[in-house]
Amino acid sequence: MQKKNCWEIKECGREPGGSRSQELGVCPAASDSSVDGLNNGKNGGRICWAVAGTLCHGKVQGLFAKNEVSCLACEVFKKIKAEEKSNFMIWRYDQTCPSQVMLRLLMNNFARHEYQRS
């Protein structure tokens, strides 16, 4: 069984070519290739809580630090955590991670945050 990405679980239509991508734009979780493959997902589709600017609940969610409580309660987060078990990657400051991937993730999040502020 193939594991689903967040846009497939939520059926939001905000993936590239999705039913709502023209109207609402493509969600960064669906297009952020710097985290491709994490938690066995496509782009940020299975680590969406760590991608800045995701478009859940009809609005931009901002940085992970701001989202952490709502993301940890999300059905997508819970489903992916249960599926990945001991291989689950949350990308919190207290976990070990490959430095190059983490640096790319942080740089992308910072750039997206700065763009949204201007």
C-alpha positions as CSV (number, residue, x, y, z in Angstrom):
1,M,0.0,0.0,0.0
2,Q,1.4,3.4,-1.0
3,K,1.6,6.0,1.7
4,K,-0.4,9.1,1.1
5,N,0.9,12.7,1.3
6,C,-0.9,15.4,3.2
7,W,-2.8,16.8,0.2
8,E,-4.1,13.3,-0.6
9,I,-5.1,12.7,3.0
10,K,-6.8,16.1,3.3
11,E,-8.0,16.1,-0.3
12,C,-7.3,19.9,-0.4
13,G,-6.5,20.1,-4.1
14,R,-3.5,22.3,-3.5
15,E,-0.9,20.1,-5.1
16,P,0.6,21.1,-8.5
17,G,-2.3,20.6,-11.0
18,G,-4.8,20.0,-8.2
19,S,-8.4,21.1,-8.4
20,R,-7.9,24.2,-6.2
21,S,-4.3,25.1,-7.1
22,Q,-5.3,27.7,-9.7
23,E,-7.8,29.3,-7.2
24,L,-5.7,29.1,-4.0
25,G,-2.2,28.4,-5.2
26,V,0.1,25.4,-4.7
27,C,0.8,24.6,-1.0
28,P,4.5,24.8,-0.1
29,A,4.3,21.2,1.3
30,A,3.4,20.0,-2.1
31,S,6.2,21.8,-3.9
32,D,9.1,21.9,-1.4
33,S,11.6,19.4,-2.9
34,S,14.2,20.1,-0.2
35,V,12.5,17.7,2.1
36,D,11.5,15.1,-0.6
37,G,11.5,11.6,0.8
38,L,11.2,12.4,4.4
39,N,8.7,10.1,6.1
40,N,8.5,8.4,2.7
41,G,6.6,11.3,1.2
42,K,6.8,13.4,-2.0
43,N,8.3,16.8,-1.4
44,G,6.9,18.0,2.0
45,G,3.8,15.8,1.8
46,R,4.6,13.7,4.8
47,I,6.4,16.4,6.9
48,C,4.1,19.3,6.2
49,W,4.1,20.5,9.8
50,A,7.8,21.5,9.3
51,V,7.2,23.5,6.1
52,A,6.5,27.2,6.5
53,G,3.6,28.7,4.6
54,T,1.4,25.6,4.4
55,L,-2.2,26.3,3.5
56,C,-4.3,24.3,6.0
57,H,-7.7,25.4,7.1
58,G,-7.9,27.9,4.3
59,K,-5.1,30.1,5.5
60,V,-1.3,30.3,5.5
61,Q,0.0,28.6,8.6
62,G,3.4,30.3,9.0
63,L,6.5,28.8,10.8
64,F,6.5,25.4,12.5
65,A,7.2,27.0,15.9
66,K,3.9,28.9,15.6
67,N,2.0,25.8,14.3
68,E,3.4,23.2,16.6
69,V,0.4,22.7,18.8
70,S,-2.2,22.7,16.0
71,C,0.0,20.5,13.8
72,L,0.6,17.9,16.5
73,A,-3.2,17.6,16.9
74,C,-3.8,17.2,13.1
75,E,-5.0,13.9,11.7
76,V,-2.3,14.1,9.0
77,F,0.4,14.3,11.6
78,K,-1.1,11.5,13.7
79,K,-1.6,9.2,10.7
80,I,2.0,9.7,9.4
81,K,3.5,9.2,12.9
82,A,1.5,6.0,13.3
83,E,2.6,4.7,9.8
84,E,6.2,5.6,10.2
85,K,6.6,4.3,13.8
86,S,10.3,4.3,14.8
87,N,11.3,5.9,11.5
88,F,9.1,9.0,12.0
89,M,10.9,12.3,11.6
90,I,9.4,15.4,13.2
91,W,12.3,17.8,12.7
92,R,12.4,19.4,16.1
93,Y,15.4,21.0,17.6
94,D,15.9,18.1,20.0
95,Q,16.3,15.4,17.3
96,T,19.3,14.3,15.2
97,C,19.0,15.1,11.5
98,P,21.3,15.2,8.5
99,S,22.7,18.8,8.7
100,Q,22.5,19.5,4.9
101,V,18.8,18.6,4.7
102,M,18.0,20.5,7.9
103,L,19.9,23.6,6.7
104,R,18.0,23.5,3.4
105,L,14.7,23.2,5.3
106,L,15.5,26.1,7.6
107,M,16.7,28.3,4.7
108,N,13.5,27.6,2.7
109,N,11.3,28.3,5.7
110,F,13.2,31.5,6.5
111,A,13.0,32.7,2.9
112,R,9.3,31.9,2.7
113,H,8.7,33.7,6.0
114,E,10.6,36.8,4.9
115,Y,8.7,36.9,1.6
116,Q,5.4,36.8,3.4
117,R,6.4,39.6,5.7
118,S,7.2,42.0,2.8
